[in-house]
Amino acid sequence: MGFIQFKCDSVRWGKTHDIAAKRIYQIKLKVIHTDFIVTESEVWVNEEFSYLFSSPDGLVTCKHTEESLGLIKGKYPFKFRNMTPSEAAKKPTSFCCEVIGAELKFKQVCYKKTCDIVIWTLRGYHVEIIFFAERFWILMLKKMNSFVIKAYIQELFSEHINHGFSLYNQ
């Protein structure tokens, strides 16, 4: 598909610490469900809208029933590696979580009912189950379709931005 391979400190950090984060996730999940496996997951391309795709870090499956329990997606914030996820969420930045009341919540799914988000740093981790929100999906799908039609496809053919022009007519 022609994906660009980024080679920077933050990407190397994520790739290097992926195994540690998955190990912690599996230890935590065993308290709830003892017979599961986490397998690697490839890129999932939406069958209806092929320009939409997802790259989960793993597929969680029950060993006995082979039923899909959901997905896992890891976040390994290089910028916040020396903080706990809760400490990072309190910073006025673009961190992927926020503190609501006393709880740490992921801010922001492949047609799965759930996706377990694992946020891992050197000083702690946070696991949260994100449930599929159909109304949110429908709203975002409209916006993504509009973007693809009005901006992305036009840029593919015209290369306005590469030539220093505005993408939209002013």
N, CA and C atoms as an extended XYZ file, in Angstrom:
510
Properties=species:S:1:pos:R:3:atomname:S:1:resname:S:1:resid:I:1 pbc="F F F"
N         0.821       -1.196        0.000 N   MET     1
C         0.000        0.000        0.000 CA  MET     1
C         0.860        1.253        0.000 C   MET     1
N         2.166        1.082        0.086 N   GLY     2
C         3.041        2.236       -0.017 CA  GLY     2
C         3.128        3.072        1.235 C   GLY     2
N         3.096        2.445        2.404 N   PHE     3
C         3.179        3.198        3.641 CA  PHE     3
C         4.585        3.744        3.833 C   PHE     3
N         4.662        4.931        4.385 N   ILE     4
C         5.946        5.547        4.684 CA  ILE     4
C         6.439        4.981        6.014 C   ILE     4
N         7.682        4.567        6.060 N   GLN     5
C         8.271        4.073        7.296 CA  GLN     5
C         8.983        5.232        7.996 C   GLN     5
N         8.397        5.718        9.087 N   PHE     6
C         8.993        6.815        9.823 CA  PHE     6
C        10.150        6.291       10.665 C   PHE     6
N        11.219        7.045       10.688 N   LYS     7
C        12.385        6.659       11.483 CA  LYS     7
C        12.757        7.839       12.369 C   LYS     7
N        12.103        7.917       13.506 N   CYS     8
C        12.412        8.975       14.464 CA  CYS     8
C        12.391        8.363       15.859 C   CYS     8
N        12.847        9.121       16.853 N   ASP     9
C        12.949        8.604       18.217 CA  ASP     9
C        11.619        8.091       18.752 C   ASP     9
N        10.532        8.829       18.502 N   SER    10
C         9.243        8.428       19.066 CA  SER    10
C         8.731        7.120       18.454 C   SER    10
N         8.941        6.905       17.165 N   VAL    11
C         8.505        5.668       16.521 CA  VAL    11
C         9.369        4.498       17.008 C   VAL    11
N        10.674        4.710       17.081 N   ARG    12
C        11.563        3.663       17.605 CA  ARG    12
C        11.186        3.305       19.037 C   ARG    12
N        10.835        4.305       19.840 N   TRP    13
C        10.414        4.093       21.226 CA  TRP    13
C         9.192        3.183       21.278 C   TRP    13
N         8.200        3.476       20.464 N   GLY    14
C         6.983        2.669       20.439 CA  GLY    14
C         7.250        1.233       20.030 C   GLY    14
N         8.042        1.057       18.990 N   LYS    15
C         8.351       -0.297       18.520 CA  LYS    15
C         9.154       -1.077       19.555 C   LYS    15
N        10.071       -0.398       20.234 N   THR    16
C        10.922       -1.047       21.230 CA  THR    16
C        10.134       -1.484       22.462 C   THR    16
N         9.110       -0.726       22.848 N   HIS    17
C         8.399       -1.005       24.090 CA  HIS    17
C         7.036       -1.671       23.897 C   HIS    17
N         6.718       -2.034       22.684 N   ASP    18
C         5.453       -2.697       22.384 CA  ASP    18
C         5.306       -4.008       23.155 C   ASP    18
N         6.350       -4.808       23.208 N   ILE    19
C         6.293       -6.114       23.874 CA  ILE    19
C         6.048       -5.954       25.371 C   ILE    19
N         6.724       -5.004       26.002 N   ALA    20
C         6.550       -4.778       27.444 CA  ALA    20
C         5.114       -4.359       27.753 C   ALA    20
N         4.564       -3.487       26.931 N   ALA    21
C         3.194       -3.021       27.148 CA  ALA    21
C         2.192       -4.158       26.975 C   ALA    21
N         2.380       -4.991       25.963 N   LYS    22
C         1.474       -6.129       25.757 CA  LYS    22
C         1.566       -7.120       26.913 C   LYS    22
N         2.761       -7.314       27.444 N   ARG    23
C         2.940       -8.235       28.577 CA  ARG    23
C         2.149       -7.743       29.788 C   ARG    23
N         2.251       -6.462       30.088 N   ILE    24
C         1.499       -5.891       31.210 CA  ILE    24
C        -0.003       -6.004       30.963 C   ILE    24
N        -0.428       -5.741       29.744 N   TYR    25
C        -1.840       -5.870       29.378 CA  TYR    25
C        -2.332       -7.293       29.621 C   TYR    25
N        -1.557       -8.289       29.192 N   GLN    26
C        -1.969       -9.674       29.342 CA  GLN    26
C        -2.058      -10.072       30.811 C   GLN    26
N        -1.147       -9.570       31.644 N   ILE    27
C        -1.202       -9.849       33.080 CA  ILE    27
C        -2.478       -9.266       33.676 C   ILE    27
N        -2.806       -8.038       33.309 N   LYS    28
C        -4.013       -7.397       33.826 CA  LYS    28
C        -5.280       -8.107       33.330 C   LYS    28
N        -5.310       -8.514       32.065 N   LEU    29
C        -6.499       -9.150       31.507 CA  LEU    29
C        -6.735      -10.533       32.098 C   LEU    29
N        -5.669      -11.239       32.505 N   LYS    30
C        -5.831      -12.584       33.075 CA  LYS    30
C        -6.675      -12.579       34.351 C   LYS    30
N        -6.775      -11.449       35.020 N   VAL    31
C        -7.628      -11.345       36.208 CA  VAL    31
C        -9.101      -11.501       35.809 C   VAL    31
N        -9.446      -11.024       34.610 N   ILE    32
C       -10.827      -11.049       34.127 CA  ILE    32
C       -11.116      -12.303       33.303 C   ILE    32
N       -10.190      -12.683       32.440 N   HIS    33
C       -10.394      -13.792       31.503 CA  HIS    33
C        -9.086      -14.557       31.396 C   HIS    33
N        -9.065      -15.779       31.931 N   THR    34
C        -7.798      -16.504       32.016 CA  THR    34
C        -7.380      -17.195       30.723 C   THR    34
N        -8.327      -17.504       29.863 N   ASP    35
C        -8.005      -18.281       28.673 CA  ASP    35
C        -8.166      -17.461       27.400 C   ASP    35
N        -7.222      -16.599       27.140 N   PHE    36
C        -7.262      -15.761       25.944 CA  PHE    36
C        -5.882      -15.743       25.308 C   PHE    36
N        -5.852      -15.344       24.066 N   ILE    37
C        -4.578      -15.145       23.388 CA  ILE    37
C        -4.612      -13.799       22.682 C   ILE    37
N        -3.441      -13.201       22.565 N   VAL    38
C        -3.299      -11.966       21.803 CA  VAL    38
C        -2.425      -12.302       20.612 C   VAL    38
N        -2.992      -12.128       19.424 N   THR    39
C        -2.235      -12.389       18.199 CA  THR    39
C        -1.976      -11.078       17.478 C   THR    39
N        -0.931      -11.069       16.677 N   GLU    40
C        -0.611       -9.878       15.893 CA  GLU    40
C        -1.756       -9.594       14.930 C   GLU    40
N        -1.937       -8.341       14.630 N   SER    41
C        -3.002       -7.956       13.716 CA  SER    41
C        -2.410       -7.168       12.562 C   SER    41
N        -2.926       -7.434       11.388 N   GLU    42
C        -2.503       -6.697       10.208 CA  GLU    42
C        -3.353       -5.449       10.069 C   GLU    42
N        -3.094       -4.700        9.042 N   VAL    43
C        -3.912       -3.527        8.750 CA  VAL    43
C        -5.291       -4.012        8.300 C   VAL    43
N        -6.328       -3.395        8.864 N   TRP    44
C        -7.709       -3.723        8.493 CA  TRP    44
C        -8.213       -2.619        7.574 C   TRP    44
N        -8.643       -2.994        6.380 N   VAL    45
C        -9.185       -2.029        5.432 CA  VAL    45
C       -10.701       -2.178        5.449 C   VAL    45
N       -11.399       -1.061        5.593 N   ASN    46
C       -12.857       -1.062        5.599 CA  ASN    46
C       -13.346       -1.526        4.229 C   ASN    46
N       -14.217       -2.539        4.210 N   GLU    47
C       -14.685       -3.106        2.946 CA  GLU    47
C       -15.532       -2.126        2.138 C   GLU    47
N       -16.283       -1.266        2.812 N   GLU    48
C       -17.158       -0.324        2.126 CA  GLU    48
C       -16.434        0.960        1.723 C   GLU    48
N       -15.523        1.422        2.582 N   PHE    49
C       -14.785        2.664        2.343 CA  PHE    49
C       -13.298        2.326        2.399 C   PHE    49
N       -12.740        1.904        1.272 N   SER    50
C       -11.382        1.355        1.256 CA  SER    50
C       -10.294        2.359        1.628 C   SER    50
N       -10.619        3.637        1.673 N   TYR    51
C        -9.633        4.632        2.097 CA  TYR    51
C        -9.570        4.738        3.624 C   TYR    51
N       -10.434        4.020        4.324 N   LEU    52
C       -10.394        3.985        5.786 CA  LEU    52
C        -9.752        2.675        6.220 C   LEU    52
N        -8.753        2.790        7.054 N   PHE    53
C        -8.117        1.585        7.552 CA  PHE    53
C        -7.643        1.803        8.974 C   PHE    53
N        -7.360        0.705        9.645 N   SER    54
C        -6.948        0.737       11.040 CA  SER    54
C        -5.770       -0.207       11.202 C   SER    54
N        -4.926        0.088       12.162 N   SER    55
C        -3.781       -0.783       12.421 CA  SER    55
C        -3.706       -1.119       13.906 C   SER    55
N        -4.620       -1.985       14.377 N   PRO    56
C        -4.546       -2.385       15.785 CA  PRO    56
C        -3.260       -3.172       16.038 C   PRO    56
N        -2.843       -3.198       17.304 N   ASP    57
C        -1.610       -3.901       17.653 CA  ASP    57
C        -1.832       -5.382       17.904 C   ASP    57
N        -3.080       -5.778       18.095 N   GLY    58
C        -3.356       -7.186       18.319 CA  GLY    58
C        -4.831       -7.486       18.335 C   GLY    58
N        -5.136       -8.763       18.159 N   LEU    59
C        -6.498       -9.266       18.224 CA  LEU    59
C        -6.585      -10.159       19.453 C   LEU    59
N        -7.555       -9.898       20.328 N   VAL    60
C        -7.721      -10.657       21.562 CA  VAL    60
C        -8.827      -11.686       21.323 C   VAL    60
N        -8.500      -12.983       21.525 N   THR    61
C        -9.416      -14.072       21.224 CA  THR    61
C        -9.468      -15.059       22.389 C   THR    61
N       -10.666      -15.598       22.665 N   CYS    62
C       -10.832      -16.643       23.676 CA  CYS    62
C       -10.245      -17.935       23.130 C   CYS    62
N        -9.410      -18.635       23.930 N   LYS    63
C        -8.774      -19.873       23.479 CA  LYS    63
C        -9.798      -20.983       23.224 C   LYS    63
N       -10.855      -21.040       24.047 N   HIS    64
C       -11.808      -22.146       23.962 CA  HIS    64
C       -12.833      -21.961       22.847 C   HIS    64
N       -13.418      -20.801       22.769 N   THR    65
C       -14.497      -20.579       21.801 CA  THR    65
C       -14.010      -19.954       20.503 C   THR    65
N       -12.773      -19.477       20.501 N   GLU    66
C       -12.197      -18.745       19.376 CA  GLU    66
C       -12.996      -17.488       19.048 C   GLU    66
N       -13.809      -17.049       20.011 N   GLU    67
C       -14.590      -15.821       19.859 CA  GLU    67
C       -13.676      -14.617       20.020 C   GLU    67
N       -13.873      -13.642       19.165 N   SER    68
C       -13.102      -12.409       19.260 CA  SER    68
C       -13.571      -11.626       20.482 C   SER    68
N       -12.632      -11.286       21.348 N   LEU    69
C       -12.954      -10.475       22.521 CA  LEU    69
C       -12.731       -8.998       22.240 C   LEU    69
N       -12.055       -8.695       21.141 N   GLY    70
C       -11.809       -7.302       20.773 CA  GLY    70
C       -10.405       -7.102       20.248 C   GLY    70
N        -9.997       -5.860       20.242 N   LEU    71
C        -8.692       -5.463       19.734 CA  LEU    71
C        -7.863       -4.854       20.845 C   LEU    71
N        -6.572       -4.732       20.606 N   ILE    72
C        -5.696       -3.992       21.512 CA  ILE    72
C        -4.936       -2.968       20.673 C   ILE    72
N        -4.836       -1.773       21.202 N   LYS    73
C        -4.048       -0.712       20.564 CA  LYS    73
C        -3.175       -0.101       21.637 C   LYS    73
N        -1.890       -0.087       21.417 N   GLY    74
C        -0.966        0.466       22.395 CA  GLY    74
C        -0.568        1.886       22.060 C   GLY    74
N        -0.387        2.667       23.080 N   LYS    75
C         0.134        4.027       22.953 CA  LYS    75
C         1.338        4.105       23.886 C   LYS    75
N         2.470        4.513       23.347 N   TYR    76
C         3.724        4.570       24.098 CA  TYR    76
C         4.291        5.973       23.963 C   TYR    76
N         3.736        6.925       24.671 N   PRO    77
C         4.091        8.337       24.445 CA  PRO    77
C         5.536        8.657       24.826 C   PRO    77
N         6.363        8.825       23.820 N   PHE    78
C         7.781        9.126       24.007 CA  PHE    78
C         7.968       10.400       24.825 C   PHE    78
N         7.183       11.409       24.495 N   LYS    79
C         7.301       12.700       25.182 CA  LYS    79
C         7.025       12.586       26.685 C   LYS    79
N         6.185       11.639       27.070 N   PHE    80
C         5.772       11.495       28.470 CA  PHE    80
C         6.306       10.206       29.094 C   PHE    80
N         7.365        9.652       28.536 N   ARG    81
C         7.856        8.348       28.982 CA  ARG    81
C         8.286        8.303       30.442 C   ARG    81
N         8.661        9.447       31.019 N   ASN    82
C         9.116        9.481       32.406 CA  ASN    82
C         8.037        9.942       33.375 C   ASN    82
N         6.779        9.893       32.937 N   MET    83
C         5.632       10.242       33.786 CA  MET    83
C         4.680        9.061       33.827 C   MET    83
N         3.817        9.027       34.817 N   THR    84
C         2.732        8.059       34.783 CA  THR    84
C         1.704        8.578       33.785 C   THR    84
N         0.847        7.716       33.245 N   PRO    85
C        -0.206        8.211       32.352 CA  PRO    85
C        -1.081        9.283       33.018 C   PRO    85
N        -1.362        9.143       34.305 N   SER    86
C        -2.172       10.150       35.015 CA  SER    86
C        -1.468       11.499       35.097 C   SER    86
N        -0.153       11.479       35.354 N   GLU    87
C         0.606       12.737       35.395 CA  GLU    87
C         0.601       13.414       34.027 C   GLU    87
N         0.808       12.634       32.966 N   ALA    88
C         0.838       13.190       31.611 CA  ALA    88
C        -0.509       13.777       31.217 C   ALA    88
N        -1.600       13.138       31.655 N   ALA    89
C        -2.947       13.604       31.300 CA  ALA    89
C        -3.267       14.959       31.922 C   ALA    89
N        -2.578       15.321       32.987 N   LYS    90
C        -2.829       16.609       33.651 CA  LYS    90
C        -2.065       17.763       33.005 C   LYS    90
N        -1.161       17.437       32.085 N   LYS    91
C        -0.394       18.473       31.387 CA  LYS    91
C        -1.272       19.121       30.315 C   LYS    91
N        -1.130       20.429       30.097 N   PRO    92
C        -1.928       21.101       29.054 CA  PRO    92
C        -1.333       20.858       27.665 C   PRO    92
N        -1.448       19.615       27.195 N   THR    93
C        -0.841       19.233       25.920 CA  THR    93
C        -1.809       18.379       25.117 C   THR    93
N        -1.278       17.771       24.094 N   SER    94
C        -2.092       16.909       23.239 CA  SER    94
C        -1.963       15.438       23.624 C   SER    94
N        -1.818       15.144       24.904 N   PHE    95
C        -1.731       13.761       25.359 CA  PHE    95
C        -3.039       13.038       25.047 C   PHE    95
N        -2.990       11.745       24.820 N   CYS    96
C        -4.148       10.976       24.361 CA  CYS    96
C        -5.188       10.695       25.445 C   CYS    96
N        -4.938       11.097       26.680 N   CYS    97
C        -5.880       10.874       27.774 CA  CYS    97
C        -6.154       12.168       28.511 C   CYS    97
N        -7.201       12.134       29.313 N   GLU    98
C        -7.517       13.260       30.181 CA  GLU    98
C        -8.047       12.711       31.496 C   GLU    98
N        -7.972       13.500       32.537 N   VAL    99
C        -8.505       13.102       33.831 CA  VAL    99
C        -9.896       13.705       33.957 C   VAL    99
N       -10.893       12.837       34.154 N   ILE   100
C       -12.270       13.269       34.356 CA  ILE   100
C       -12.673       12.786       35.734 C   ILE   100
N       -12.924       13.740       36.635 N   GLY   101
C       -13.154       13.362       38.035 CA  GLY   101
C       -11.874       12.773       38.575 C   GLY   101
N       -11.951       11.534       39.022 N   ALA   102
C       -10.752       10.860       39.524 CA  ALA   102
C       -10.265        9.790       38.546 C   ALA   102
N       -10.899        9.707       37.369 N   GLU   103
C       -10.572        8.644       36.424 CA  GLU   103
C        -9.785        9.147       35.217 C   GLU   103
N        -8.874        8.314       34.763 N   LEU   104
C        -8.121        8.568       33.547 CA  LEU   104
C        -8.930        8.001       32.387 C   LEU   104
N        -9.189        8.808       31.354 N   LYS   105
C       -10.013        8.381       30.222 CA  LYS   105
C        -9.302        8.673       28.910 C   LYS   105
N        -9.426        7.756       27.977 N   PHE   106
C        -8.887        7.944       26.637 CA  PHE   106
C        -9.747        8.949       25.897 C   PHE   106
N        -9.117        9.920       25.218 N   LYS   107
C        -9.868       10.976       24.535 CA  LYS   107
C       -10.608       10.470       23.298 C   LYS   107
N       -10.056        9.886       22.585 N   GLN   108
C       -10.690        9.635       21.324 CA  GLN   108
C       -11.661        8.446       21.393 C   GLN   108
N       -13.422        1.995       14.882 N   VAL   109
C       -12.765        1.053       15.693 CA  VAL   109
C       -12.712       -0.101       14.784 C   VAL   109
N       -12.526       -1.056       12.608 N   CYS   110
C       -12.535       -2.401       12.301 CA  CYS   110
C       -13.849       -3.047       12.678 C   CYS   110
N       -14.972       -2.608       12.970 N   TYR   111
C       -16.212       -3.335       13.232 CA  TYR   111
C       -16.048       -4.338       14.366 C   TYR   111
N       -15.391       -4.003       15.400 N   LYS   112
C       -15.314       -4.803       16.611 CA  LYS   112
C       -16.069       -4.049       17.692 C   LYS   112
N       -16.601       -4.788       18.648 N   LYS   113
C       -17.407       -4.155       19.695 CA  LYS   113
C       -16.550       -3.385       20.692 C   LYS   113
N       -15.315       -3.837       20.873 N   THR   114
C       -14.445       -3.169       21.837 CA  THR   114
C       -13.020       -3.086       21.308 C   THR   114
N       -12.287       -2.142       21.877 N   CYS   115
C       -10.852       -2.027       21.635 CA  CYS   115
C       -10.218       -1.646       22.964 C   CYS   115
N        -9.286       -2.444       23.435 N   ASP   116
C        -8.580       -2.137       24.675 CA  ASP   116
C        -7.397       -1.236       24.336 C   ASP   116
N        -7.396       -0.063       24.922 N   ILE   117
C        -6.305        0.878       24.725 CA  ILE   117
C        -5.326        0.706       25.885 C   ILE   117
N        -4.061        0.505       25.559 N   VAL   118
C        -3.014        0.374       26.573 CA  VAL   118
C        -2.077        1.563       26.412 C   VAL   118
N        -1.988        2.379       27.459 N   ILE   119
C        -1.048        3.499       27.454 CA  ILE   119
C         0.065        3.116       28.420 C   ILE   119
N         1.292        3.063       27.922 N   TRP   120
C         2.414        2.566       28.697 CA  TRP   120
C         3.544        3.577       28.713 C   TRP   120
N         4.077        3.834       29.916 N   THR   121
C         5.278        4.653       30.071 CA  THR   121
C         6.243        3.901       30.980 C   THR   121
N         7.413        4.454       31.187 N   LEU   122
C         8.376        3.827       32.098 CA  LEU   122
C         7.882        3.827       33.542 C   LEU   122
N         6.934        4.715       33.843 N   ARG   123
C         6.481        4.862       35.231 CA  ARG   123
C         5.078        4.352       35.485 C   ARG   123
N         4.437        3.754       34.494 N   GLY   124
C         3.105        3.221       34.741 CA  GLY   124
C         2.374        2.883       33.458 C   GLY   124
N         1.162        2.398       33.643 N   TYR   125
C         0.345        2.054       32.488 CA  TYR   125
C        -1.121        2.286       32.827 C   TYR   125
N        -1.930        2.340       31.788 N   HIS   126
C        -3.378        2.495       31.939 CA  HIS   126
C        -4.029        1.657       30.848 C   HIS   126
N        -5.022        0.867       31.219 N   VAL   127
C        -5.778        0.076       30.250 CA  VAL   127
C        -7.230        0.522       30.334 C   VAL   127
N        -7.821        0.783       29.175 N   GLU   128
C        -9.216        1.188       29.141 CA  GLU   128
C        -9.909        0.492       27.976 C   GLU   128
N       -11.111       -0.003       28.232 N   ILE   129
C       -11.906       -0.620       27.177 CA  ILE   129
C       -12.720        0.476       26.510 C   ILE   129
N       -12.574        0.592       25.201 N   ILE   130
C       -13.336        1.560       24.423 CA  ILE   130
C       -14.418        0.778       23.683 C   ILE   130
N       -15.676        1.129       23.912 N   PHE   131
C       -16.788        0.464       23.253 CA  PHE   131
C       -17.148        1.202       21.964 C   PHE   131
N       -17.549        0.445       20.972 N   PHE   132
C       -17.946        1.019       19.694 CA  PHE   132
C       -19.139        1.953       19.909 C   PHE   132
N       -19.024        3.167       19.399 N   ALA   133
C       -20.088        4.169       19.534 CA  ALA   133
C       -20.637        4.455       18.142 C   ALA   133
N       -21.773        3.849       17.817 N   GLU   134
C       -22.297        3.934       16.454 CA  GLU   134
C       -22.623        5.362       16.027 C   GLU   134
N       -23.259        6.152       16.909 N   ARG   135
C       -23.595        7.541       16.532 CA  ARG   135
C       -22.333        8.349       16.244 C   ARG   135
N       -21.304        8.180       17.069 N   PHE   136
C       -20.034        8.863       16.847 CA  PHE   136
C       -19.428        8.415       15.509 C   PHE   136
N       -19.458        7.112       15.236 N   TRP   137
C       -18.925        6.574       13.993 CA  TRP   137
C       -19.626        7.188       12.789 C   TRP   137
N       -20.948        7.274       12.820 N   ILE   138
C       -21.713        7.837       11.702 CA  ILE   138
C       -21.330        9.301       11.479 C   ILE   138
N       -21.212       10.063       12.565 N   LEU   139
C       -20.813       11.466       12.462 CA  LEU   139
C       -19.409       11.595       11.861 C   LEU   139
N       -18.464       10.812       12.357 N   MET   140
C       -17.094       10.874       11.856 CA  MET   140
C       -17.005       10.391       10.415 C   MET   140
N       -17.794        9.381       10.062 N   LEU   141
C       -17.780        8.869        8.699 CA  LEU   141
C       -18.208        9.949        7.710 C   LEU   141
N       -19.222       10.716        8.051 N   LYS   142
C       -19.650       11.828        7.191 CA  LYS   142
C       -18.514       12.829        7.000 C   LYS   142
N       -17.834       13.161        8.090 N   LYS   143
C       -16.732       14.122        8.012 CA  LYS   143
C       -15.555       13.561        7.213 C   LYS   143
N       -15.242       12.278        7.420 N   MET   144
C       -14.131       11.663        6.682 CA  MET   144
C       -14.445       11.587        5.198 C   MET   144
N       -15.673       11.208        4.847 N   ASN   145
C       -16.069       11.155        3.432 CA  ASN   145
C       -15.953       12.528        2.787 C   ASN   145
N       -16.408       13.561        3.489 N   SER   146
C       -16.328       14.922        2.976 CA  SER   146
C       -14.871       15.323        2.750 C   SER   146
N       -14.005       15.014        3.707 N   PHE   147
C       -12.583       15.339        3.580 CA  PHE   147
C       -11.958       14.629        2.380 C   PHE   147
N       -12.254       13.344        2.241 N   VAL   148
C       -11.679       12.581        1.130 CA  VAL   148
C       -12.102       13.166       -0.206 C   VAL   148
N       -13.392       13.483       -0.342 N   ILE   149
C       -13.905       14.002       -1.615 CA  ILE   149
C       -13.424       15.425       -1.884 C   ILE   149
N       -13.502       16.302       -0.883 N   LYS   150
C       -13.200       17.726       -1.098 CA  LYS   150
C       -11.705       18.058       -1.036 C   LYS   150
N       -10.933       17.248       -0.358 N   ALA   151
C        -9.533       17.618       -0.173 CA  ALA   151
C        -8.558       16.543       -0.642 C   ALA   151
N        -8.666       15.360       -0.116 N   TYR   152
C        -7.670       14.322       -0.367 CA  TYR   152
C        -7.571       13.949       -1.846 C   TYR   152
N        -8.707       13.614       -2.466 N   ILE   153
C        -8.677       13.212       -3.875 CA  ILE   153
C        -8.191       14.360       -4.753 C   ILE   153
N        -8.658       15.564       -4.458 N   GLN   154
C        -8.190       16.721       -5.237 CA  GLN   154
C        -6.681       16.891       -5.130 C   GLN   154
N        -6.157       16.731       -3.928 N   GLU   155
C        -4.713       16.894       -3.733 CA  GLU   155
C        -3.939       15.791       -4.449 C   GLU   155
N        -4.471       14.580       -4.457 N   LEU   156
C        -3.796       13.491       -5.164 CA  LEU   156
C        -3.562       13.832       -6.633 C   LEU   156
N        -4.565       14.458       -7.246 N   PHE   157
C        -4.468       14.749       -8.677 CA  PHE   157
C        -3.843       16.107       -8.987 C   PHE   157
N        -4.068       17.092       -8.133 N   SER   158
C        -3.607       18.446       -8.455 CA  SER   158
C        -2.281       18.832       -7.803 C   SER   158
N        -1.973       18.225       -6.659 N   GLU   159
C        -0.773       18.546       -5.884 CA  GLU   159
C        -0.674       20.046       -5.598 C   GLU   159
N        -1.819       20.653       -5.271 N   HIS   160
C        -1.847       22.083       -4.930 CA  HIS   160
C        -0.862       22.413       -3.800 C   HIS   160
N        -0.897       21.627       -2.753 N   ILE   161
C        -0.046       21.918       -1.587 CA  ILE   161
C         1.419       21.789       -1.966 C   ILE   161
N         1.771       20.743       -2.725 N   ASN   162
C         3.165       20.576       -3.157 CA  ASN   162
C         3.651       21.744       -4.004 C   ASN   162
N         2.733       22.411       -4.692 N   HIS   163
C         3.097       23.549       -5.536 CA  HIS   163
C         2.886       24.891       -4.844 C   HIS   163
N         2.604       24.874       -3.542 N   GLY   164
C         2.475       26.103       -2.782 CA  GLY   164
C         1.130       26.805       -2.888 C   GLY   164
N         0.130       26.131       -3.460 N   PHE   165
C        -1.202       26.727       -3.579 CA  PHE   165
C        -2.086       26.307       -2.410 C   PHE   165
N        -3.155       27.058       -2.205 N   SER   166
C        -4.141       26.718       -1.187 CA  SER   166
C        -4.960       25.518       -1.681 C   SER   166
N        -5.314       24.651       -0.778 N   LEU   167
C        -6.112       23.489       -1.138 CA  LEU   167
C        -7.548       23.888       -1.451 C   LEU   167
N        -8.057       24.841       -0.715 N   TYR   168
C        -9.450       25.281       -0.889 CA  TYR   168
C        -9.499       26.623       -1.604 C   TYR   168
N       -10.557       26.840       -2.340 N   ASN   169
C       -10.783       28.154       -2.950 CA  ASN   169
C       -11.183       29.143       -1.867 C   ASN   169
N       -10.542       30.287       -1.825 N   GLN   170
C       -10.834       31.287       -0.786 CA  GLN   170
C       -11.987       32.164       -1.193 C   GLN   170
